[in-house]
């Protein structure tokens, strides 16, 4: 591949990353869309909403009030847009799913000083325009900052897993520079402390599968 061809592939991937309409056009043509379970079809029929009408609990931080997105593209796109109050991007991976319906993600700020767990419902045509408390949403992305797959070594191997996600989902290595500035040593200390404290509710963990 020539340098010019590579540049075009990067631009095409970034266009897909930042264009939900294009994502939905491609999703609509995927064969599995004809075999969705009833609960998924009901959620797609909600239209463009930011959260469930019967949501309970804090937005994004409980499985009963998840962030609404369009499939795994939406999970990656939305979570990569998160920006903390002190302008930190969030590095993330998927922990697992709750009864196959809601995905849970671990996130840690690029400086390794802030940890979070967010819950996502990917059975929608849109991405929530609402941000969880403590965040704003970037309008335009320079690349992705996390993976929709589970990384059992998180926060290690983040560059490798995010790079692979970018290739698999968007066709080019559109990894945000924030990933390469990630303070993994600080993040590892923070995550170990949080996990020892069992930050996730035990009942949720009992229902979760990778």
C-alpha positions as CSV (number, residue, x, y, z in Angstrom):
1,X,0.0,0.0,0.0
2,X,1.4,3.4,-1.0
3,X,1.5,6.3,1.5
4,X,-1.4,8.0,-0.4
5,X,-3.5,4.8,-0.3
6,X,-2.8,4.5,3.4
7,X,-3.8,8.1,4.0
8,X,-7.1,7.6,2.2
9,X,-7.8,4.5,4.3
10,X,-7.3,6.5,7.5
11,X,-9.6,9.3,6.3
12,X,-12.3,6.8,5.3
13,X,-12.1,5.1,8.7
14,X,-12.3,8.4,10.5
15,X,-15.3,9.3,8.4
16,X,-17.0,6.1,9.5
17,X,-16.1,6.7,13.1
18,X,-17.7,10.1,13.1
19,X,-20.7,9.3,11.0
20,X,-23.5,7.5,12.7
21,X,-25.7,7.6,9.6
22,X,-23.1,5.7,7.6
23,X,-22.7,3.2,10.5
24,X,-26.5,2.6,10.5
25,X,-26.6,2.1,6.8
26,X,-24.0,-0.7,7.1
27,X,-25.6,-2.2,10.2
28,X,-29.0,-2.4,8.5
29,X,-27.5,-4.6,5.8
30,X,-26.0,-7.1,8.2
31,X,-27.7,-10.6,8.1
32,X,-28.1,-10.9,11.9
33,X,-30.4,-7.9,12.0
34,X,-33.2,-10.2,10.7
35,X,-32.8,-12.5,13.7
36,X,-32.8,-10.1,16.6
37,X,-34.5,-11.3,19.9
38,X,-37.8,-9.6,20.8
39,X,-36.2,-7.3,23.5
40,X,-33.7,-6.0,20.9
41,X,-36.4,-5.2,18.3
42,X,-38.4,-3.3,21.0
43,X,-35.4,-1.1,21.7
44,X,-34.7,-0.4,18.1
45,X,-38.4,0.8,17.8
46,X,-37.8,3.4,20.6
47,X,-36.5,5.8,18.0
48,X,-33.9,8.4,18.8
49,X,-34.0,8.7,22.5
50,X,-31.2,9.5,25.0
51,X,-32.4,7.1,27.7
52,X,-35.1,4.6,28.5
53,X,-38.4,6.1,29.5
54,X,-38.6,3.7,32.4
55,X,-34.9,4.1,33.4
56,X,-34.0,3.7,37.1
57,X,-30.8,4.8,38.7
58,X,-28.0,7.1,37.6
59,X,-27.5,7.4,33.8
60,X,-24.7,5.2,32.5
61,X,-23.7,3.9,35.9
62,X,-26.5,1.3,36.5
63,X,-27.7,-1.5,34.1
64,X,-31.2,-0.2,34.6
65,X,-30.3,3.1,33.0
66,X,-27.7,2.3,30.4
67,X,-26.1,4.5,27.7
68,X,-28.0,3.9,24.4
69,X,-25.8,3.3,21.3
70,X,-25.9,1.6,17.8
71,X,-24.2,-1.8,18.1
72,X,-20.5,-2.2,18.9
73,X,-19.6,0.8,16.6
74,X,-21.7,2.9,18.9
75,X,-20.1,1.5,22.0
76,X,-16.6,2.4,20.7
77,X,-17.6,5.7,19.3
78,X,-19.6,6.9,22.4
79,X,-17.0,5.9,25.0
80,X,-14.2,7.3,22.9
81,X,-16.0,10.7,23.0
82,X,-16.0,10.9,26.8
83,X,-14.0,13.7,28.3
84,X,-13.6,14.3,32.0
85,X,-13.8,17.8,33.7
86,X,-10.0,18.0,33.6
87,X,-9.9,17.1,29.9
88,X,-8.8,13.5,30.2
89,X,-9.9,10.9,27.6
90,X,-11.0,7.5,28.9
91,X,-9.2,4.3,28.0
92,X,-11.7,1.3,28.1
93,X,-12.5,-2.3,27.5
94,X,-15.6,-4.5,27.8
95,X,-15.8,-6.4,31.0
96,X,-18.7,-8.6,29.9
97,X,-22.5,-8.6,29.5
98,X,-25.4,-8.9,31.9
99,X,-27.8,-11.6,30.7
100,X,-26.7,-10.9,27.1
101,X,-28.5,-7.6,27.1
102,X,-26.4,-4.9,28.7
103,X,-22.6,-4.5,28.3
104,X,-20.4,-3.4,31.1
105,X,-17.1,-1.5,30.5
106,X,-14.2,-0.6,32.7
107,X,-12.7,2.8,32.0
108,X,-9.7,4.6,33.4
109,X,-8.5,8.2,32.5
110,X,-5.4,8.6,30.3
111,X,-3.5,10.0,33.3
112,X,-4.5,6.9,35.3
113,X,-6.1,8.8,38.1
114,X,-9.8,8.2,37.6
115,X,-11.7,4.9,37.3
116,X,-15.3,4.2,36.2
117,X,-17.7,1.5,35.2
118,X,-20.3,2.3,32.6
119,X,-23.2,0.2,31.3
120,X,-24.3,0.3,27.6
121,X,-27.3,-0.9,25.7
122,X,-26.3,-1.4,22.1
123,X,-29.7,-2.1,20.6
124,X,-30.6,1.3,19.2
125,X,-30.4,3.4,16.0
126,X,-28.7,6.3,17.7
127,X,-26.1,7.2,20.4
128,X,-27.2,9.0,23.5
129,X,-26.4,12.7,23.3
130,X,-26.5,12.8,27.1
131,X,-23.2,12.3,29.0
132,X,-22.9,10.6,32.4
133,X,-22.3,12.9,35.4
134,X,-18.7,14.1,35.3
135,X,-18.2,14.0,31.6
136,X,-18.8,15.9,28.4
137,X,-18.9,14.4,24.9
138,X,-16.4,15.4,22.2
139,X,-18.0,16.3,18.9
140,X,-15.3,15.0,16.6
141,X,-12.9,12.1,17.3
142,X,-9.2,11.8,16.3
143,X,-9.4,8.1,16.8
144,X,-10.6,5.5,19.3
145,X,-9.5,5.1,22.9
146,X,-10.8,1.6,23.8
147,X,-12.0,-1.8,22.7
148,X,-15.4,-3.4,22.5
149,X,-13.7,-6.7,23.4
150,X,-12.6,-8.0,26.8
151,X,-8.9,-7.4,27.6
152,X,-8.1,-9.8,30.6
153,X,-4.8,-8.0,31.0
154,X,-6.3,-4.5,31.2
155,X,-4.7,-2.0,31.7
156,X,-1.8,-3.8,30.0
157,X,-1.8,-4.5,26.3
158,X,-4.2,-1.6,25.6
159,X,-2.3,-0.4,22.5
160,X,-2.4,-3.9,21.0
161,X,-6.1,-4.5,21.7
162,X,-7.3,-1.0,20.7
163,X,-5.2,-1.2,17.5
164,X,-6.8,-4.5,16.6
165,X,-10.3,-3.2,17.4
166,X,-9.6,-0.2,15.1
167,X,-8.6,-2.5,12.2
168,X,-11.5,-5.0,12.8
169,X,-14.2,-2.4,13.2
170,X,-13.1,0.6,11.1
171,X,-10.6,-0.9,8.6
172,X,-7.6,1.2,9.6
173,X,-5.4,1.9,12.7
174,X,-7.3,5.0,13.9
175,X,-6.0,4.9,17.5
176,X,-6.2,8.3,19.3
177,X,-2.9,9.8,20.5
178,X,-4.4,9.8,24.0
179,X,-3.8,6.0,24.1
180,X,-0.1,6.3,23.6
181,X,0.1,8.9,26.5
182,X,-1.8,6.4,28.8
183,X,-0.1,6.2,32.2
184,X,-0.5,2.4,32.6
185,X,1.6,2.2,35.8
186,X,-0.6,4.7,37.6
187,X,-3.7,3.1,36.1
188,X,-2.7,-0.4,37.3
189,X,-2.3,0.8,40.9
190,X,-5.7,2.5,40.8
191,X,-7.5,-0.5,39.2
192,X,-6.0,-3.0,41.6
193,X,-7.3,-0.9,44.5
194,X,-10.8,-0.5,43.0
195,X,-11.1,-4.2,42.2
196,X,-10.0,-5.2,45.7
197,X,-12.8,-3.0,47.0
198,X,-15.3,-4.9,44.7
199,X,-16.5,-1.7,43.1
200,X,-19.0,-3.7,41.0
201,X,-22.1,-4.9,42.8
202,X,-21.8,-8.6,43.6
203,X,-25.3,-9.4,42.1
204,X,-24.3,-7.8,38.9
205,X,-21.0,-9.7,38.7
206,X,-22.9,-12.9,39.3
207,X,-25.0,-12.3,36.1
208,X,-22.1,-11.1,34.0
209,X,-20.5,-13.2,31.2
210,X,-17.5,-12.2,29.0
